[in-house]
Amino acid sequence: MERAAAGGAVIGYEDVEAAARRIDGVAHRTPVLTSRALDEVTGARVFLKAENLQRVGAFKFRGAYNAITALAPERGVATASSGNHAQAVALAARLQGLHAAILMPQDAPPSKRAATERYGAEVLEFDRYRDDRDAMARELAQERGLTLVHPYDEPLVMAGQGTAGLELLEEAGDLDLVAVPLGGGGLLSGVATAVKALQPRALVVGVEPEASPDFRRSLAAGRRERVEISRSICDGQLLPEPGERTFAVVSALVDEVVTVSDEETVATMRFLFERMKVVVEPSGASALAAVMAGRVTLDGGRAGVVLSGGNVDAARFAELMSTSP
């Protein structure tokens, strides 16, 4: 569904405002966390938007609920997701009394699949390294007469995710920089739209894993580039190519995209757990990992960072922590 926005853009600030009204009272207004220890490590004032405390444990609920509410499907919804969007669509559909059919990769974390099924969704498998998940999702929706809710390349989803950025600015005030985890680009697109409308001088930085640098390479090339995906603990960010719509927004509004290693991400997860008593999944910790590893220049300023999700089970969390020095 194409939505008109100011200047013909994919989405505009008014779309983020509309999404904020739709999700009000349904999505959690998650807290913004601060830590003296974190400020000392980074040499800056850092504000963490704790989307790990959002419904379904990730920011994805914002976009899924906004899209499903606005689209008002008649027969149900379909999507493809490695986990967090799957859970978000499943819950949003259940709240609307709709059926959800969801394609999930065979190697999706078992806890994410189990949660998706608990919300009442039908789960179908695909191979993330060989199958074209977007094509499969389109075929599934067409065959069953369902409404497709794309995990990131849908303007209503992008606008819904942008409400996290809107809330961050309302809580933290003026920021010099906002760092956001980057996978398909829905969260980054939405947050960048909000930030550049309200605080145009603030830098917006996207962070993706070294195993999947599709946005970084595409921005350098000036066009969407497809990359080979390597294995990574950041399962929610492993995509071979940027979305068409999200790439347009990121190209126009985002100042920089950087990458982080799995080791840097695990170290950040450990810091959050030990020093702040916060549990975040690998993908959810990637933006802060870039800040803590010095991949992002703060110069003693005020930085907002999105912790995008916390869906990691106890066994997997313990395993990851055992690998960190």
C-alpha positions in Angstrom: 0.0 0.0 0.0 1.6 3.2 -1.2 1.0 6.2 1.0 1.4 9.8 0.0 3.6 12.0 2.2 5.1 15.4 2.0 7.2 16.0 -1.1 6.2 12.6 -2.6 8.4 10.7 0.0 7.6 7.2 1.1 6.5 8.3 4.5 6.4 11.7 6.2 6.3 12.9 9.8 2.5 13.1 9.6 2.5 9.3 9.1 4.5 8.8 12.2 2.1 11.0 14.1 -0.9 9.1 12.8 0.8 5.8 13.8 1.3 7.2 17.3 -2.4 7.9 17.6 -3.3 4.4 16.4 -1.0 2.5 18.8 -1.7 4.8 21.8 -3.0 2.7 24.7 -2.1 -0.6 22.9 1.7 -0.5 22.5 3.8 0.2 25.5 5.4 3.6 25.9 8.7 2.0 26.8 11.2 3.7 29.2 14.3 5.6 28.3 17.2 4.3 30.4 20.4 6.0 31.4 23.5 4.8 33.2 26.5 6.7 34.7 28.6 3.6 33.9 27.6 3.8 30.3 28.3 7.5 30.1 31.8 6.9 31.5 32.6 4.2 29.0 31.4 6.2 26.0 32.4 9.7 27.2 29.0 10.9 26.3 25.4 11.2 27.7 23.5 8.2 26.4 19.8 7.6 26.4 18.6 4.0 25.7 15.1 3.5 24.2 14.2 0.1 25.8 12.1 -1.6 23.1 13.1 -4.9 24.7 10.3 -4.0 27.1 7.7 -3.5 24.3 4.9 -6.0 23.7 6.2 -9.2 22.2 9.6 -8.1 23.4 10.5 -5.9 20.4 9.8 -2.7 18.6 8.1 -4.7 15.8 4.7 -4.6 17.6 4.5 -0.8 16.8 4.6 -1.3 13.0 2.6 -4.5 12.9 -0.3 -3.1 14.9 -0.3 0.2 13.0 -0.3 -1.5 9.6 -3.0 -4.1 10.5 -5.2 -1.5 12.1 -4.9 0.8 9.1 -5.2 -1.8 6.4 -8.2 -3.5 8.1 -7.8 -7.0 6.4 -10.9 -9.0 5.8 -9.5 -12.5 5.6 -6.3 -12.4 7.6 -2.7 -11.5 7.2 0.5 -13.1 5.9 4.2 -12.2 6.3 7.7 -13.6 6.5 10.0 -13.0 9.5 12.9 -14.5 11.5 11.0 -13.9 14.7 10.1 -10.5 16.1 7.9 -9.3 13.3 6.3 -12.8 13.3 5.4 -12.4 16.9 4.2 -8.9 16.4 1.9 -9.8 13.5 0.6 -12.8 15.3 -0.4 -10.7 18.4 -1.7 -7.7 16.4 -3.8 -10.1 14.3 -5.1 -11.8 17.4 -6.1 -8.5 18.9 -8.0 -7.7 15.6 -9.6 -11.2 15.5 -7.7 -12.2 12.4 -5.8 -15.3 11.3 -2.1 -14.9 10.6 0.0 -17.2 8.4 3.7 -16.6 8.9 6.8 -17.8 7.1 9.7 -18.3 9.4 13.3 -19.5 8.6 14.1 -23.0 9.6 16.9 -21.8 11.9 14.8 -19.2 13.7 15.3 -19.2 17.4 13.0 -21.8 18.9 11.7 -19.4 21.5 10.6 -16.9 18.8 8.8 -19.6 16.9 7.1 -20.9 20.1 6.0 -17.4 21.0 4.6 -16.8 17.5 2.5 -20.0 17.7 1.3 -19.2 21.2 -0.2 -16.0 19.8 -2.2 -18.2 17.5 -0.4 -17.9 14.2 0.2 -20.6 11.7 3.9 -21.0 11.1 5.4 -22.2 7.8 9.1 -22.8 7.3 11.6 -21.5 4.7 15.4 -21.6 4.2 16.8 -18.1 4.8 20.0 -18.9 2.9 18.4 -20.2 -0.3 14.7 -19.2 -0.5 13.3 -15.8 -1.6 11.2 -15.1 1.4 9.5 -12.0 -0.1 8.4 -14.0 -3.2 7.1 -16.8 -0.9 5.2 -14.4 1.2 3.6 -12.7 -1.8 2.6 -16.1 -3.1 1.2 -17.2 0.2 -0.9 -14.0 0.5 -2.2 -14.3 -3.1 -3.1 -18.0 -2.8 -5.0 -17.6 0.4 -6.5 -14.1 -0.2 -4.6 -12.7 2.8 -3.3 -9.2 3.3 0.5 -9.0 3.2 2.2 -7.1 6.0 5.8 -6.8 4.9 8.2 -6.7 7.9 9.9 -3.5 6.8 9.2 -2.4 3.2 5.6 -1.2 4.0 5.0 2.5 4.7 2.6 1.8 7.5 5.1 -0.5 9.2 7.9 2.0 8.8 5.7 4.8 10.3 4.7 2.6 13.2 8.4 1.9 14.0 9.1 5.6 13.8 7.0 6.1 17.0 9.9 4.7 19.0 12.0 7.6 17.8 9.3 10.1 18.5 9.0 8.9 22.1 12.8 8.9 22.5 13.0 12.6 21.5 10.0 13.5 23.7 11.7 11.9 26.7 15.4 12.7 26.1 15.1 16.2 24.6 17.7 17.5 22.2 20.1 14.9 20.9 23.3 15.1 18.8 23.0 11.6 17.4 20.6 8.7 17.3 21.9 5.2 16.6 19.5 2.5 15.4 19.8 -1.2 14.7 19.5 -1.9 10.9 18.2 -5.0 9.3 15.5 -4.4 6.6 15.4 -0.7 7.5 11.9 -0.3 8.7 12.9 0.9 12.2 15.7 3.1 10.9 13.4 4.6 8.2 10.7 5.5 10.7 13.1 6.8 13.4 15.0 8.9 10.8 11.8 10.4 9.6 10.8 11.5 13.1 14.3 12.7 14.1 15.0 14.7 11.0 11.5 16.4 11.2 11.9 17.3 14.9 15.7 17.7 15.3 17.2 18.1 11.8 20.7 18.8 13.1 20.9 15.4 14.9 22.9 12.8 13.1 21.1 9.4 12.4 23.3 6.3 12.2 22.2 2.8 11.2 24.1 -0.2 12.6 24.1 -3.6 10.8 26.1 -6.8 11.5 29.3 -7.4 9.6 27.7 -10.6 8.3 25.1 -8.7 6.4 26.4 -5.3 5.2 23.8 -4.8 2.5 22.9 -1.2 3.3 26.5 -0.1 3.8 27.5 -1.5 0.4 24.4 -0.2 -1.3 24.8 3.3 0.0 28.4 3.3 -1.2 27.3 2.1 -4.6 24.4 4.5 -4.8 22.0 1.6 -5.6 20.6 -1.4 -3.9 23.2 -4.2 -3.9 22.8 -7.8 -3.0 25.3 -9.4 -0.6 26.0 -12.9 0.5 24.8 -13.5 4.1 27.3 -15.0 6.6 26.2 -16.6 9.8 25.8 -14.3 12.8 24.2 -14.2 16.2 22.2 -11.2 15.0 19.5 -13.3 13.3 17.0 -10.4 13.1 19.3 -8.4 10.9 20.4 -10.9 8.3 19.1 -9.8 4.9 20.8 -10.0 1.5 19.4 -6.7 0.1 17.8 -3.5 1.3 14.1 -3.0 0.8 13.2 -0.7 -2.1 11.2 1.7 0.0 13.4 1.6 3.1 16.5 2.2 0.9 14.9 5.3 -0.5 14.3 6.7 3.0 17.7 5.7 4.4 19.5 7.2 1.4 17.7 10.5 1.9 17.8 10.8 5.7 20.4 8.7 7.3 23.9 10.2 7.8 25.9 7.0 8.1 25.7 3.2 8.3 28.3 1.3 10.3 28.8 -2.4 11.1 29.6 -4.3 14.3 31.0 -7.8 15.0 29.4 -10.5 16.9 32.1 -10.2 19.6 31.3 -6.5 20.1 27.6 -7.3 20.3 28.1 -10.0 22.9 30.3 -7.7 25.0 27.5 -5.1 24.9 24.9 -7.6 26.0 27.2 -8.5 28.9 27.6 -4.9 29.9 23.8 -4.3 29.8 23.2 -7.4 31.9 25.9 -6.9 34.5 25.9 -3.1 34.8 22.3 -2.2 34.0 20.4 -5.4 34.7 18.9 -5.3 31.2 18.5 -8.3 28.9 18.7 -7.6 25.2 19.0 -10.0 22.3 21.9 -9.7 19.9 20.2 -7.7 17.2 18.7 -5.5 19.8 22.2 -4.7 21.2 23.9 -3.9 17.9 23.4 -0.1 17.9 24.8 0.3 21.4 27.6 -2.1 20.4 28.6 0.3 17.7 28.6 3.2 20.2 30.6 1.3 22.8 33.1 0.0 20.3 33.8 3.5 19.0 32.3 2.8 15.5 30.2 6.0 16.1 31.8 9.3 17.0 30.1 11.0 20.0 32.5 13.8 20.9 31.0 14.0 24.4 27.5 14.8 23.0 24.0 13.5 23.8 23.2 10.3 22.0 20.0 8.3 21.8 20.3 4.6 21.1 17.4 2.1 20.4 17.6 -1.3 22.1 15.3 -2.9 19.6 14.5 -6.2 21.2 15.0 -8.6 24.1 13.8 -12.0 22.7 16.6 -14.3 23.7 15.9 -17.4 25.8 17.8 -18.2 29.0 19.8 -21.1 27.5 20.9 -19.0 24.5 21.7 -16.0 26.6 23.9 -18.1 29.0 25.7 -19.6 26.0 26.5 -16.2 24.5 27.7 -14.9 27.9 30.0 -17.8 28.3 31.8 -16.7 25.1 32.4 -13.2 26.3 35.7 -12.3 28.1 
